[in-house]
Structure formats: structure tokens, C-alpha cells
Amino acid sequence: MISVDNAAMLLDRGEVVGSDGDTIGKVGQVYVDNQSCTLSWVTVKTGWFGKSESFVPLDLAVSDGNIITVPYDKAKVKEAPKHEPGAELSIQDERELYSYYGVLQAPMVAD
């Protein structure tokens, strides 16, 4: 897991790199899991002038300073289900995104 301590640095100058070594885009938003207090998602600014943002789970990501390497390529990230950046992800939103990325997740408990 990527430390919450890295959140500010990632927001300022974070970059997301794919499994093929190519840059996917800049970090847009950083999401913290309310239960574990760990970073769980980032949005990646893609497209012309970074106008589009796609969610990427950090479960399998590796951080090296301000670079986050994820096990997906740019096409996979750009085609992810769209959700409003800056808004809280619902349990259903998270399930949809985890399913899309093929990430196994622990059962979530409703609040």
C-alpha cells in the first residue's frame, strides 16, 4: 500500500506509469479508505490537456517518490467506468471499478 504521507506530494506532482513503462497521466485526485486510512484510489488525468480523469485502484500499485506504477496500460485506464472526480465513491462504484480492473477485494460493510 502507498502511504497516506505521500498524498500531498502526489497531488502536487504525481505521475502514473503503466505496466508497459509508458506514462498514463498526472494524478488528479487522491482517495483515502475511511476504514484503513490508506490510499485506495487515484484519478489519472488523461486525454487532451488532461480534461478526462479515470479512477485507478492502488491495491497493486508501487510508489517511487512521486511516480506511481500500476499494473495496467493506458488503454485499460482510459476505458475504465467513469465516475465524478472529487466525489465520494459509493460501495457500488468501488465494486464496479474493482471488477473492471480484476482486483479481488475484501467484503465491504455498509455504514
Secondary structure, DSSP 4 states (H G I P E B T S, - for coil): ---GGGHHHHHHH-EEE-TTS-EEEEEEEEEE-TTT-SEEEEEEEESGGG-EEEEEE-TT-EEETTEEE-SS-HHHHHTSPP--TTSPPPHHHHHHHHHHHT---PPPPP-
